[in-house]
Amino acid sequence: EGNVIDMEIRISEGKPAYFNNVTIVGNDVTNDHVVYREIRTRPGQLYKKSDIIRTIRELGQLGFFDAQQIVPNIKNPNPVDGTLDVEYSVVEQGSSQIQLQGGYGGGGFIGTLGLSFNNFSIKDIFKKDAYKPVPRGDGQSLALRLQASQYFQTYSFSFSEPWLGGKKPYQMSTSLSHSKQFLYDSSTGRANKERSFNITGLTLGLSTRLSKPDDYFVLSQALSFQHYNLNNYTTSLFTFGDGTSNNLSYTVGLSRSDLRVDPIFPTGGSSFSVSAKFSFPYSLVNGVDYKSLIDERDGLDASDADDLDRIAEIDQERFKWLEFYKVKFKAEWYQSLTKKFVLRPSVEFGFLGAYNNDRGVIPFERFFVGGDGLANYSLDGREVVQLRGYPNQSLSDTDGGSIYNKFSLELRYPITLGAQAKIYALTFLEAGSSVNNFKDFDPFNLQRSAGFGLRIFMPAFGLLGIDFGHAFDESPYGATVKNWETHFIIGQQF
């Protein structure tokens, strides 16, 4: 009557369903064990949709498959014995990358060759048939990078194994690097190869996935050593021009990331990390009276040749073994506003301190804020912090800052997320600052910028992009700031 009916739906709940067969198809390059160790749905386990969603996320985060094409197929549901099968369909994508660049900058030609193999198989390096073009399939990472110009040379090698021993997710990583910088000779306009600054570094790291508070947490540890050798390399950056410094440090970090699903274009979740890097407090045990050394140094005349030599000797004593601690924090969130738009707020903070104020903050390991955030070569452990709209490193002192903070808000829109190329547009607001002591630190006294940009990710070349940023404030350190600054982004996925 009146086109209205009553309807009753009766549901008879059946037996709990359990996973029976769990399979993977489409992994033509990646070995089965690399995929199965990331799967959260195991045969015999009770069916839970959340485990399937988590598996899709973990497979996408590997970077070996197109995250947009991972599909779980439920097959053979059996209401009698309460079982079902699930088959994960994946599509391989290129995970190895090559960077081959040539350009003119800093007064000379700069050449770069970078090779990154992110699904490497070191156990097959002696198998001739495995070179297609390199051994692949075990989920290991191997990267080589060479860069050279008239004024500097850098060489680096790194390797990581995400499942050391194959039983639990203990990631082992190691890296070896060497860099050489030559001083500019104003009389010839060329590099003086007899005045150099060399750094050799070695790092060993181990990280593991935690189970509490949840298994998104990762605890990482690393032991690193850098040897700095200055040969008549007199610049304002360092307090001595001849001698050596050594940096033996330990880093411990805690991070959590549940970004969903595509690592190139996350649409949800958050990521945060906090780390502490510190050296041994040598000044507690070496018996050196640093206060007397600093008092002597302050009484010397830098315009006198003999006094200048003594200043260099004092600074060499202060920094022969670097003594410091360094704390960093970074957090970012991703939130889908509509089906397409994704909002990404983030915050960063870093502090470099000294155990002994008389010894002072070291001239290495400092923060340089401003610009595109790319460091072609890092000679002194410096960290380059992106703040678009300003010239590179224009928001820090010439020698770098010991404290920095930064806030960022980015709105992203995907143009295409295909397997061959992922392209998205973005607009951003950023603000940050850098100072040398807490007396001058004000977290809200910031240099601000806004702008827009474009990102293109191609598996063979990594992340490429361009940003146009507008600065709203002057540099507190006297650097010339334009109304608009163009930044080219090259984000190798090393």
Protein Blocks (a to p, Z undefined) as FASTA:
>chain_A
ZZiacdddddddddddddfbdcdehiambcfklmmmmpcbdghiacdfklmmmmmmmmmm
nopacfklcccddehiafknopacdddddddddfbdcddddddeehiacdddddddfbbc
fklmmgmklmcfbcchjopacdddddddfkbccdddddddfbghhlaccdcddddddddd
ddddfknopacfkbccdddddddddddddfbfbfkbccdddddddddddehiacfkbmbf
bdcdddddddddddddfbdfblklccedcdddddddddddfklmnopafklmmmmmmmpc
fkbmklmmmmmmmmmmmmmpccdddddddddddddfblmlccdddddddddddfblmnop
afehiaceedjhpafbafkopacdddehiaehklbcfkopabdcdddddddddfbfcfkb
ccddddddddddddfbfklpcfklccdddddddddddfklopadddddddfbdcfklpac
dfbdcddddddfZZ
